[in-house]
């Protein structure tokens, strides 16, 4: 054909496409190909089988092609077929090819007529074909069958449009001659994406099935309802011929005889039929590739540049070189140490903008989660007063005491301090989990060497677990130290700073009740402390009143306000924080949100007619973070308590005035002293964990990890590449050479080939008028039966 360079490019482009697919990458080259579009039973499959000269496509009633089939035809001396999903197997029996297409289709779409846009790649080598790349797309249908969704028509149209919308794709619009051409869905869809007709080729099938006395001469001569690239007529085998296993070569001979003997077509018989269609498509695809060469060349060059740096490392790569292995091991361990430290200490490069990680998450545990856990275990007022009174009475025994006993104060304080152990140990567990997650994230770069990654994770994780025991022992020791001596001479202790008079005792409860308000004091005159801003959903507004809705919330030291959006112009409500508390709310059965609630301790409505506001976040982390923010504002969580029996007992519990004064005295002292302990523990916990666990782990990775790796296994086994990495390297090199080779061929073609110009425009207003109202998904309307009209005389005359 005088276009040999381009003939070599078509198979190379096919190999390039397969190379990208085998690497697990999407091919961004948008390679030229021919998309075959038509209605059900239009004869698309028969046209493709005639090209190959073999029966190999599934057949039946209804929708048969349910996944796109990328068919690569390659001229070869031997005849066989290959699938991309099982490249190692060569199919010489084309009945097996059909069975494999059906099996692969069912594997993805199921057996009941479902469809999928995931293509099947089939390559056919044969001495009877010309180099072509075609995509057989599902036939356009109107009515769902089996368990197909009701919008199957639009799903198929969307899938077809994905392929034919590409500028590099030629469109083969197949229409049977025994239907109204002006109503052809294939031509309408082609017109939608190719309004100039530069990429659309018309194919008329079933010419032998037209009513006697009618023909499609004017259509095939492009006089009636013309297309820019014109039409080609073909005659496929009938269903009777297929059932009778009529040979395709005999069918092609019969097709040739039909055109030569038919009075309407004999003058253009050399421009009709399957062999001519195959030759035209080969030429059209060849010329189309020639037209897309400039953009294809630039895309190939950009792909080549993106690979060059990585390929440079592989050019002189020797997997078994011990020097290379030693160097790679040292580099990877050093890089792991650097990555771990950056994740813990923070770094300006490679910042994760999607979620908190490493040191940021540990910081949140130290300063949000741990303080919140401490507040959650704060003592219940009723239970504490009851315990104090029992302690006083038990210390006095049978005697009536005249003075407040110090032993009661110590007993109650020690009981409260012991309760600190649980949140402290929980804090250590949370930090350990974050450290282990950080180690796993950092070892992800060692994926090329599975044994090295596995050993690194094991050694560092084992070290963290060893430090866990020492850290917990130290924290328990801190609490035991606090228990060993109750320092009533501490400068912040109210028993040291004040002398408890009757008047002071009387005002003790009042002082405690105003303590939260002191925490919410305005820092400077006229300035309001904003603690947090963010989006929350009010979850418990009834549907009649608008349902759940997202608002922009602002939490200050005095109030909680919410606005329509973050511009903070339209305020919806402002809720004072006095007498508010937080309680947990169970997540709904179908809800993905995490919910907590705010309520008034005096049983008043919080917002309109709601006793509590349920606030929803996207994650439990967000809930915990908001709770910690409310904690800073002095809004504490509700205590879990069974008040039935205890409440009844409390109602019957009474104290004489002298005992009540003693309880009040100890209550104030306990409150003061436990506050001092909490403050101390909140300060010492992060320091202890940082010193004994986090900093120690960093030092271990920098100074000892390499020695542990050498002692755990020999260097050869540690630095043994994964099979995936070796395959990736080979694929990368093949891709690199394929890109270079294709660029060389493109360079030769651009100067040695001549392309045929696109035919001049034609008057296709008939198609524009017919297709102007065509859209992907029209407004919903009642289902109407599809009407197949007989051929109109004006079309076929």
C-alpha positions, 0 to 999 in steps of 0.5 A: 500500500506504499505506507509500510512505515505506518503499517509497522506502527499499528502493531507497535502501538498495540504492543505499547498499549499492552505494555501499559496495561501489563504495568498496571497503568492506564494508557494516557496515549489515547491511541488511534482505534476504530469503535464499532457502534450499532443497534442490537442485531445490526450485524456488528459481530458478523462484520468483525468475524468476516474480517478475521474469517473465523467464527469467534464471537458470542451469539444469541438473542438480546444483548450478547456483547456486554463488555467492550472487546478491543480486537487487535488484528495483526497480519502474520503467517500463522493463525492464532489468538491471544487474550491479554488476561491470559497472555501465556496461552495461544488459542488456535481453536476459535470455538475456544476463543468464543468460550473464553470471551463468554467466560471472561464476560460472565466473570465481571458482569454475571450471567444475567445480562449485566454490562461492564465498561471494563474491556476484554483485549483480544489479539488475532494473528492471521494471514487473512487480516490487515493490521487493524484495532477495533473496539466492538461495543455493546449494541444499543438497546431500549428494553432491559431484560433479566436483572438488568437495571431499568436505565440499561439504555443510558448505561450503554449509551454512556459507555459508547460515548466514552469510547467514541468521544475520543478525538483519536477514535474513528467511528464505524456506524453499523446500520441494517438496510431494512430499517429507516436510516434517518432514525439510526441510533449509531449515526445519531450518536456519532453525529453528537461527538463528531458533528463535522463527520471527520471520523464517521464511516457508515456501514450498511448491512443486510442488503440481501434482506431488503424488500423485493423491488427496493435497494440502497443504491442512492445511500451507498452512492452517498447521494441520499442522506450523505456522510462525509466519509460515505457508506460501504455495503456488506452482506453477512451470513444469515442466521440459517447460514450460521446455524448450518456452519456455512464457511466464512470464505464461502460467505465472502464469495457469496457476498461478492457474487451478490454485488456483481449480480445485483443490477443496482450494485454491480457498477460499484461492486469493487467498492462494496463488500467485506474485503473492501471495507477491511482495506478502507478501514486499514487505510483510514486508520493508517491515515488517522494515525498519520494525522494524530502523529504530532500529538502522539509524538509529544505524548510519547516523549513526555512518557519517555522523559518520565521514565528516564530517571528510573530507567537510568538506575536499571541500565547497569543493574546487577541484582546479585552484586554484593556491593550494590546490596550493601550500598542499598541496605545502608541507604534504605536503613538511613532513609527509614531513620530519616522518614521516621524522625520527620514523621514524629518531629514534623517536616516541611517536605512531603506534608500529608494534607489529607489527615493527621499522621505520626507526631501530630496524632501523638500530640493530639493524644497528649493534649486532647485525648489524655486530658479528656480521659482524666476529666471523664474519670472525675469523681461524682459529687454524690458518691464522693460525699457519701464516701467521705461521710463513711470514711469519717464515721469509720475512723471515729468508730464507736466514738463521736468525733469532735474534729475533722480526721486527717486520715479520712482526707488521705484515704479519699485522696489516695482512692482518687489518685489510684483511679489515674492509673487507667487513663495513664496506661491507656495513653501509653497504649494509644501512643504505641499504636501510633508509633507502630503505624508510623513504622509501617508507613515508613517501611512502605518504601522498602516494599521492593525487598519484602524480607528487609521490610518484614525484619525492620518492622519486626525489630523496631516493633519488638523494641517499642514493645520492650519500651512499653513495659519500662514506660508503664512501670515508670508511670505507675511509679510516678503514681505510687510516688504521689500515693506515698506522701500526701504533701499538704504543704504544697503552695497551691493546696487550699489547706496550706493557704487558707484557714478553714473557718465556719464562713469558709466552709459555708461558701465552699460549695458556692466556690466550686459551683463558680469554678467552671465560670472562672475557667470561662473568664474573658481573658481581656476586656472586650476580647472573646476567646475563640476555642474552635471553629468548624462544621457540625451537623445538627442531627436531631431536627425533625424532617417536618422542620427541615431535617438534619443540617450542617452548620458552621459552629464557633465555640468560645469561652462563654457560648456555642454559636452556629452560622449558615456558613463559614462567612459567619454573617448569618447567625442561627443561634447562640447558646450560653455554656452555663449548666451544659454537659456532654453525653455520648449518643449511639450511632444510628443503624444506617448512619455513617456519622458519629454523634455526641449530644449537649444537654442542660443539667437543669432539665431546660430546653437547649434549643427551641423544643429540644432537650438536647442537641445531637451534633454529628461528625464524620469520624470518631476522631473529630468527636473526640477532638470536639469533646476536648475543645468543649472541655477547655471551655468548661463543658464536662462529660456526663457521668455514667451512673446507675441512679435507681438504687443509689438514688433511693439510698441517697434520698434516705441519707442525711447528716447531722450539721457537725458531720456535714461541716466535716464532709464539706471541709474534706470535700474542698481539700480533696478537690484542691489536692486532686487538681494539683495531682492532675496538673502534675500528671498531665505535665509528666505523662508526655515527658515520660513517654517522649523520653522513655519511648519515642526518643529512645526508639529514634536513637535505637533506629539511628544507632542499633537497627543496622546491627540487629538487621545484620544479626537477624539474617544474611545480607543476600536474603535481606536484599532479595528482590520481590518478584513484583519488583523484578517484573516491574523493572523488566516491564519498565525497561521494555516500556522504555525501549518500546517508547524509543522504538515507536518514536524512531518509527514515527520520525521515519513515517513523518517524512516518508509517507503521504496521507490521503486527505479527508473527503470534503464536507457534505450536506448532512443537515438530515442527520443534524435535524434527526440528532439535534434532540439526542442526549445521553439521559433525557428526563424520565418518561413512561416506558413506550414500546420501541417501534421498528419502522419499515424502510421508507420508499424515499430512502431506497428508491 
